[in-house]
Amino acid sequence: MANGGGNQVGRTPSDFKEYARILLARRRILVSFVGIACVVAVVLSLIGPEVYHAQVSLLPEETKGLSLSSLMSGPSSLDLMAGLGRREGAIFLEMLRSRSVFEGVVRQCDLIREFKFDKLPEARGMEETVRLLKKRAKFDKSEAGIISVDVSVATPFFPRVSTRRKTADLAAGIANAFSDQLNIVNREKATSRARAVRIYLEQQIKITEARMKTESDSLVHLQLKNRAIAIEDQTKAAIQSAGEIKGKIIAGEMELNILRQTMLPDNPQIHAIESKLEELRKQYSKLEYGAPEGTADSDSRDFQVPFADLPAIAQQQAMVMRDLTVQQTVFELLNQQYYKAKIQETGDVPSLTVLDQAFPPVYRSWPRRSLLCVLTFILSGMVGILIVFWLEYRDRNRGVPVPDGPSGFVEAWMTDIGALRAALGGRSARGKPA
């Protein structure tokens, strides 16, 4: 045993029976140590802080971001602005960790007062509260995209029934506040993006209106300059007139040839037909090439387009009409999407669905007294065994008998402390100058 004679000095246990004998011999020390540790653990669990845990589950809606391609229902996937598009659960997870959401939760639940930081300056109180809240709030996202918000709140020491109930309510309130603030922040950001799209569309509508007016003025100027109001109808009329004039010219030439065979060249009738033919040829040339510059006919206001100018005028008019049609089409599309953007800007559709709302927990999440007692019993037993073997080893090497039980354990420790003090005192005395 531990209190054996000097023949036991230096002996060490070599088998299981020897270990069992040592533990049995010093069972009082071991049982006392384990018992005291378990009692201390139970007392601390009764008077220490209790932690209450609340959780809320959120399902992000896979809504399309407000982009020009989605507004026009086109096949393009190019977004109008950076950051728009389909929002994944990871984006909401990062938004939950943002400063805006945390400060919103602090204000909604009045956490500066709840966490006892109301005596500090406002900025520092907010900073300390956010820092503490980040430690107590955990966020996670499952593979299915469901976001969970876990909040744990602890009571002070010596909690009462009312304090426990208040702490449980606070944990649920904070968890639900995260859901509310995430919706608020996301809606504000989505509204600001929708407002940016609406402003962009307004600017494009103004630009398109200016371009449309420019193209319309160009068309009017081209029509007035070339007297081409309705070029197709005018061309048909000109062709009909040219055909009639050409027919009259041919008939007049035939009549003139006949008269020349029977009459002298200076016959008045021949002169009259020649004058008539000359006038008809002028009219036909005017239809074909237009009136010469500087003549009275060139300044006349008749809306006839010369045949020689028809291809160029028709091409110019077609290009102007094309540009005008393009601007009109763009204006119609922009106008439609402008009103869609206004509707989406004023819309109040939640972007998150709350699957499981947080409720005040009925039971605390920590401390678990049964688990704590089991762990304390195991750990204290292991430490107690080490202490018993250490005492046995020390006593065998010293040859000092020590009685069993708590008194022997205390006496052994006091002996070690006294020896340590004596050693330190002697070393100090030797170090003093003579």
C-alpha positions as CSV (number, residue, x, y, z in Angstrom):
1,M,0.0,0.0,0.0
2,A,0.9,3.7,-0.2
3,N,1.8,3.8,3.5
4,G,4.1,0.8,3.3
5,G,7.8,0.6,4.5
6,G,11.0,1.6,2.8
7,N,11.1,-1.6,0.8
8,Q,8.4,-0.1,-1.4
9,V,10.4,2.9,-2.3
10,G,11.1,3.0,-6.0
11,R,8.5,0.3,-6.8
12,T,6.2,1.0,-9.8
13,P,3.0,-0.9,-10.6
14,S,3.5,-3.6,-13.3
15,D,0.2,-5.1,-13.9
16,F,-3.5,-4.5,-13.7
17,K,-3.8,-5.9,-10.2
18,E,-1.3,-3.4,-8.9
19,Y,-3.2,-0.5,-10.6
20,A,-6.5,-1.8,-9.1
21,R,-4.8,-2.1,-5.7
22,I,-3.6,1.5,-5.8
23,L,-7.0,2.9,-6.8
24,L,-8.7,0.8,-4.2
25,A,-6.3,2.0,-1.5
26,R,-6.9,5.6,-2.4
27,R,-10.5,5.3,-3.3
28,R,-11.5,7.9,-0.8
29,I,-9.4,10.6,-2.5
30,L,-10.7,9.5,-5.9
31,V,-14.4,9.5,-4.8
32,S,-14.0,12.8,-2.9
33,F,-12.4,14.5,-5.9
34,V,-15.0,13.2,-8.4
35,G,-17.9,14.0,-6.0
36,I,-16.7,17.6,-5.4
37,A,-16.2,18.2,-9.1
38,C,-19.7,16.9,-9.9
39,V,-21.2,19.1,-7.2
40,V,-19.3,22.1,-8.4
41,A,-20.5,21.4,-12.0
42,V,-24.2,21.1,-10.9
43,V,-24.0,24.3,-8.8
44,L,-22.4,26.2,-11.7
45,S,-25.1,24.9,-14.0
46,L,-27.8,26.1,-11.6
47,I,-26.4,29.6,-11.0
48,G,-24.6,30.2,-14.3
49,P,-26.0,31.7,-17.5
50,E,-28.5,29.7,-19.5
51,V,-28.4,29.9,-23.3
52,Y,-31.6,29.9,-25.4
53,H,-31.5,29.2,-29.1
54,A,-34.1,30.2,-31.8
55,Q,-34.0,29.5,-35.5
56,V,-35.8,30.9,-38.6
57,S,-35.8,29.2,-42.0
58,L,-36.1,31.3,-45.2
59,L,-36.7,30.3,-48.8
60,P,-35.4,32.8,-51.4
61,E,-37.7,33.2,-54.4
62,E,-35.9,32.8,-57.8
63,T,-37.2,36.0,-59.3
64,K,-35.7,37.5,-62.4
65,G,-33.7,40.7,-61.9
66,L,-35.0,43.9,-63.5
67,S,-33.1,44.0,-66.7
68,L,-33.9,45.4,-70.1
69,S,-33.9,42.0,-71.7
70,S,-36.4,40.7,-69.1
71,L,-38.6,43.8,-69.5
72,M,-38.7,43.3,-73.3
73,S,-39.2,39.5,-72.9
74,G,-36.4,39.0,-75.3
75,P,-34.1,36.1,-75.6
76,S,-31.0,38.1,-74.6
77,S,-29.5,37.4,-71.1
78,L,-27.5,40.6,-70.9
79,D,-28.6,42.6,-67.9
80,L,-29.1,46.3,-68.1
81,M,-27.0,47.1,-65.0
82,A,-24.3,45.3,-63.0
83,G,-25.6,43.2,-60.2
84,L,-29.0,42.5,-61.8
85,G,-30.2,39.1,-62.8
86,R,-31.4,36.0,-61.0
87,R,-30.6,36.2,-57.3
88,E,-29.3,33.0,-55.6
89,G,-29.5,32.1,-52.0
90,A,-25.8,32.8,-51.6
91,I,-26.5,36.5,-52.3
92,F,-29.1,36.6,-49.6
93,L,-26.6,34.9,-47.3
94,E,-24.1,37.7,-47.9
95,M,-26.8,40.3,-47.4
96,L,-27.6,38.8,-44.0
97,R,-24.0,39.3,-43.0
98,S,-24.0,42.9,-44.1
99,R,-23.8,45.8,-41.8
100,S,-27.1,47.2,-42.9
101,V,-29.0,44.1,-41.8
102,F,-27.2,43.9,-38.4
103,E,-27.8,47.6,-37.6
104,G,-31.5,47.2,-38.7
105,V,-31.8,44.2,-36.3
106,V,-30.2,46.2,-33.5
107,R,-32.6,49.1,-33.9
108,Q,-35.7,46.9,-34.3
109,C,-35.0,44.9,-31.1
110,D,-33.4,47.7,-29.2
111,L,-30.4,45.5,-28.5
112,I,-28.2,48.4,-27.3
113,R,-30.3,48.6,-24.2
114,E,-30.8,44.8,-24.0
115,F,-27.1,44.1,-24.1
116,K,-26.3,46.9,-21.6
117,F,-24.4,49.2,-24.0
118,D,-26.8,52.1,-23.6
119,K,-24.4,53.9,-21.2
120,L,-21.8,54.2,-24.0
121,P,-21.8,56.8,-26.7
122,E,-24.2,56.1,-29.5
123,A,-21.6,55.1,-32.1
124,R,-19.6,52.9,-29.8
125,G,-22.7,51.4,-28.4
126,M,-23.8,50.4,-31.9
127,E,-20.4,49.0,-32.7
128,E,-20.2,46.9,-29.5
129,T,-23.7,45.6,-30.0
130,V,-23.1,44.6,-33.6
131,R,-19.9,42.9,-32.6
132,L,-21.6,40.9,-29.9
133,L,-24.6,40.1,-32.2
134,K,-22.2,38.7,-34.9
135,K,-20.9,36.2,-32.3
136,R,-24.5,35.1,-31.4
137,A,-26.0,34.9,-34.9
138,K,-25.1,32.1,-37.2
139,F,-26.2,31.8,-40.9
140,D,-26.2,28.7,-43.1
141,K,-27.5,27.7,-46.5
142,S,-28.5,24.1,-47.4
143,E,-27.9,22.5,-50.8
144,A,-31.6,23.1,-51.6
145,G,-31.0,26.8,-51.1
146,I,-32.9,27.2,-47.8
147,I,-31.3,29.8,-45.5
148,S,-31.3,29.2,-41.7
149,V,-30.7,31.9,-39.1
150,D,-29.7,30.7,-35.7
151,V,-29.6,33.1,-32.8
152,S,-28.5,32.3,-29.2
153,V,-29.0,34.6,-26.2
154,A,-27.6,34.0,-22.7
155,T,-29.1,35.0,-19.4
156,P,-27.0,36.6,-16.7
157,F,-25.9,34.7,-13.6
158,F,-28.5,33.5,-11.1
159,P,-31.3,33.6,-13.7
160,R,-34.9,33.8,-12.6
161,V,-38.1,32.5,-14.3
162,S,-38.9,35.9,-15.7
163,T,-35.4,36.4,-16.9
164,R,-35.5,33.0,-18.7
165,R,-38.8,33.8,-20.4
166,K,-37.5,37.3,-21.5
167,T,-34.3,35.8,-22.9
168,A,-36.2,33.1,-24.9
169,D,-38.5,35.8,-26.3
170,L,-35.5,38.0,-27.2
171,A,-33.8,35.1,-29.1
172,A,-37.0,34.5,-31.2
173,G,-37.4,38.3,-31.7
174,I,-33.8,38.6,-33.0
175,A,-34.2,35.7,-35.4
176,N,-37.4,37.0,-36.8
177,A,-35.9,40.5,-37.0
178,F,-33.1,39.1,-39.3
179,S,-35.9,37.9,-41.7
180,D,-37.7,41.3,-41.6
181,Q,-34.5,43.3,-42.1
182,L,-33.3,41.1,-45.0
183,N,-36.7,41.7,-46.7
184,I,-36.4,45.4,-46.1
185,V,-32.9,45.8,-47.3
186,N,-33.5,43.6,-50.4
187,R,-36.6,45.5,-51.3
188,E,-34.8,48.8,-50.9
189,K,-32.0,47.6,-53.2
190,A,-34.4,46.2,-55.7
191,T,-36.4,49.4,-55.7
192,S,-33.3,51.5,-56.2
193,R,-32.3,49.2,-59.1
194,A,-35.9,49.5,-60.6
195,R,-35.6,53.3,-60.2
196,A,-32.3,53.3,-62.0
197,V,-33.9,51.4,-64.9
198,R,-36.8,53.7,-65.0
199,I,-34.5,56.8,-65.1
200,Y,-32.5,55.1,-67.8
201,L,-35.6,54.4,-69.9
202,E,-36.8,58.1,-69.4
203,Q,-33.4,59.3,-70.8
204,Q,-33.6,56.9,-73.7
205,I,-37.2,58.0,-74.5
206,K,-36.1,61.6,-74.6
207,I,-33.1,60.8,-76.8
208,T,-35.4,58.7,-79.1
209,E,-38.0,61.5,-79.3
210,A,-35.2,63.9,-80.4
211,R,-33.9,61.5,-83.0
212,M,-37.5,60.9,-84.3
213,K,-38.1,64.6,-84.6
214,T,-34.8,65.0,-86.5
215,E,-35.7,62.2,-88.9
216,S,-39.2,63.6,-89.4
217,D,-37.8,67.0,-90.2
218,S,-35.4,65.5,-92.6
219,L,-38.2,63.7,-94.4
220,V,-40.3,66.9,-94.7
221,H,-37.3,68.8,-96.0
222,L,-36.5,66.1,-98.5
223,Q,-40.1,66.1,-99.7
224,L,-40.4,69.9,-100.0
225,K,-37.0,70.2,-101.7
226,N,-37.7,67.6,-104.3
227,R,-41.5,68.1,-104.3
228,A,-41.9,64.4,-103.6
229,I,-44.8,64.2,-101.2
230,A,-46.1,60.8,-102.4
231,I,-43.5,59.6,-104.7
232,E,-45.4,56.5,-105.9
233,D,-48.5,58.4,-106.7
234,Q,-46.6,61.3,-108.3
235,T,-44.5,58.8,-110.4
236,K,-47.7,57.2,-111.7
237,A,-49.2,60.5,-112.6
238,A,-45.9,61.6,-114.2
239,I,-45.7,58.4,-116.3
240,Q,-49.3,58.9,-117.4
241,S,-48.6,62.5,-118.4
242,A,-45.4,61.5,-120.1
243,G,-47.2,58.9,-122.1
244,E,-49.8,61.3,-123.2
245,I,-47.3,63.9,-124.2
246,K,-45.1,61.3,-126.0
247,G,-48.2,60.1,-127.9
248,K,-49.0,63.7,-129.0
249,I,-45.4,64.2,-130.1
250,I,-45.5,61.1,-132.3
251,A,-48.9,62.0,-133.7
252,G,-47.7,65.5,-134.4
253,E,-44.5,64.3,-136.1
254,M,-46.5,62.0,-138.3
255,E,-48.9,64.8,-139.2
256,L,-45.9,67.1,-139.9
257,N,-44.3,64.6,-142.3
258,I,-47.6,64.2,-144.2
259,L,-47.9,68.0,-144.5
260,R,-44.4,68.5,-145.7
261,Q,-45.1,66.2,-148.6
262,T,-47.9,68.3,-149.8
263,M,-47.0,71.8,-148.6
264,L,-44.1,74.2,-148.7
265,P,-41.8,74.5,-145.7
266,D,-43.0,78.1,-145.0
267,N,-46.6,77.1,-144.7
268,P,-48.3,78.6,-141.6
269,Q,-49.9,75.2,-140.8
270,I,-46.5,73.5,-140.8
271,H,-45.1,76.3,-138.5
272,A,-48.0,75.9,-136.1
273,I,-47.4,72.1,-135.9
274,E,-43.7,72.6,-135.4
275,S,-44.4,75.1,-132.6
276,K,-46.8,72.7,-131.0
277,L,-44.2,69.9,-131.2
278,E,-41.5,72.1,-129.7
279,E,-43.7,72.8,-126.7
280,L,-44.6,69.2,-126.3
281,R,-40.9,68.2,-126.4
282,K,-40.1,70.8,-123.7
283,Q,-42.9,69.4,-121.5
284,Y,-41.5,65.9,-122.0
285,S,-38.0,66.9,-121.3
286,K,-39.1,68.6,-118.2
287,L,-40.8,65.4,-117.0
288,E,-37.7,63.4,-117.9
289,Y,-34.9,65.7,-116.7
290,G,-36.5,68.6,-114.9
291,A,-36.5,72.3,-115.8
292,P,-33.1,73.9,-116.3
293,E,-31.8,75.9,-113.4
294,G,-32.6,79.6,-113.4
295,T,-35.6,79.3,-115.7
296,A,-39.1,80.3,-114.7
297,D,-40.2,76.6,-114.8
298,S,-37.5,75.6,-112.3
299,D,-39.1,77.8,-109.7
300,S,-42.6,76.7,-110.3
301,R,-44.4,74.9,-107.4
302,D,-45.8,72.0,-109.3
303,F,-45.0,68.7,-107.5
304,Q,-43.5,66.7,-110.4
305,V,-40.3,64.6,-109.9
306,P,-38.1,64.2,-113.0
307,F,-37.6,60.7,-114.1
308,A,-33.8,61.1,-114.0
309,D,-34.0,62.0,-110.3
310,L,-36.4,59.3,-109.3
311,P,-33.8,56.6,-108.2
312,A,-31.8,59.0,-106.1
313,I,-34.8,60.7,-104.5
314,A,-36.5,57.4,-103.9
315,Q,-33.3,56.1,-102.2
316,Q,-32.9,59.1,-100.0
317,Q,-36.6,59.0,-99.1
318,A,-36.4,55.3,-98.4
319,M,-33.4,55.7,-96.1
320,V,-35.0,58.6,-94.2
321,M,-38.2,56.6,-93.9
322,R,-36.2,53.6,-92.6
323,D,-34.5,55.6,-89.9
324,L,-37.8,57.2,-88.9
325,T,-39.4,53.8,-88.7
326,V,-36.6,52.5,-86.6
327,Q,-36.9,55.4,-84.1
328,Q,-40.7,55.0,-84.0
329,T,-40.3,51.3,-83.2
330,V,-37.7,52.0,-80.5
331,F,-39.9,54.7,-79.0
332,E,-42.9,52.3,-78.8
333,L,-40.8,49.6,-77.1
334,L,-39.2,52.0,-74.7
335,N,-42.5,53.5,-73.9
336,Q,-44.0,50.1,-73.1
337,Q,-41.1,49.1,-70.9
338,Y,-41.1,52.5,-69.1
339,Y,-44.5,51.8,-67.7
340,K,-43.5,48.2,-66.8
341,A,-40.5,49.6,-64.9
342,K,-42.8,52.1,-63.1
343,I,-45.1,49.2,-62.1
344,Q,-42.2,47.2,-60.8
345,E,-40.7,50.2,-59.0
346,T,-43.9,50.7,-57.0
347,G,-44.5,47.0,-56.5
348,D,-44.2,45.5,-53.0
349,V,-43.7,41.8,-53.6
350,P,-41.6,40.0,-50.9
351,S,-38.5,38.3,-52.2
352,L,-38.3,35.8,-49.4
353,T,-40.7,33.2,-48.0
354,V,-40.5,32.3,-44.3
355,L,-40.7,28.6,-44.1
356,D,-40.3,28.3,-40.3
357,Q,-40.9,31.3,-38.1
358,A,-38.8,31.6,-34.9
359,F,-40.8,31.0,-31.7
360,P,-39.6,31.5,-28.1
361,P,-37.8,28.2,-27.1
362,V,-39.4,26.3,-24.3
363,Y,-36.2,24.6,-23.2
364,R,-32.7,26.0,-22.9
365,S,-30.0,24.8,-25.3
366,W,-27.3,25.1,-22.6
367,P,-26.3,24.0,-20.0
368,R,-27.5,20.4,-20.4
369,R,-27.2,19.3,-16.8
370,S,-27.3,15.5,-17.4
371,L,-24.7,15.7,-20.2
372,L,-22.6,18.1,-18.0
373,C,-22.7,15.7,-15.1
374,V,-21.7,12.8,-17.2
375,L,-18.8,14.7,-18.8
376,T,-17.8,16.1,-15.4
377,F,-17.8,12.6,-13.9
378,I,-15.7,11.2,-16.8
379,L,-13.2,14.0,-16.9
380,S,-12.9,14.3,-13.1
381,G,-12.5,10.6,-12.8
382,M,-9.7,10.6,-15.3
383,V,-8.0,13.6,-13.5
384,G,-8.6,11.9,-10.2
385,I,-6.9,8.7,-11.4
386,L,-3.9,10.7,-12.5
387,I,-3.7,12.4,-9.1
388,V,-3.9,9.1,-7.3
389,F,-1.1,7.6,-9.3
390,W,0.9,10.8,-8.9
391,L,0.5,10.6,-5.1
392,E,1.4,6.9,-5.1
393,Y,4.5,7.7,-7.2
394,R,5.6,10.6,-4.9
395,D,5.0,8.6,-1.7
396,R,7.0,5.6,-2.9
397,N,10.0,7.8,-3.9
398,R,9.9,9.8,-0.7
399,G,9.0,6.9,1.6
400,V,6.6,9.1,3.5
401,P,3.4,7.4,4.7
402,V,0.3,9.4,4.0
403,P,-3.1,8.4,5.4
404,D,-6.0,7.7,3.0
405,G,-9.0,9.9,2.5
406,P,-9.4,13.7,1.9
407,S,-7.2,14.5,4.9
408,G,-4.3,12.7,3.4
409,F,-4.8,14.4,0.0
410,V,-4.8,17.8,1.7
411,E,-1.8,16.9,3.9
412,A,0.2,15.8,0.8
413,W,-0.6,19.0,-1.0
414,M,0.3,21.1,2.1
415,T,3.6,19.3,2.4
416,D,4.5,20.0,-1.2
417,I,3.5,23.7,-0.8
418,G,5.6,24.0,2.4
419,A,8.6,22.4,0.7
420,L,8.2,24.8,-2.2
421,R,8.1,27.8,0.1
422,A,11.1,26.6,2.1
423,A,13.1,26.1,-1.1
424,L,12.1,29.6,-2.3
425,G,12.9,31.1,1.1
426,G,16.3,29.5,1.3
427,R,17.2,30.6,-2.2
428,S,16.1,34.2,-1.4
429,A,18.1,34.2,1.8
430,R,21.2,33.0,0.0
431,G,20.8,35.7,-2.6
432,K,20.9,38.5,-0.1
433,P,24.2,40.4,0.3
434,A,26.2,39.9,3.5
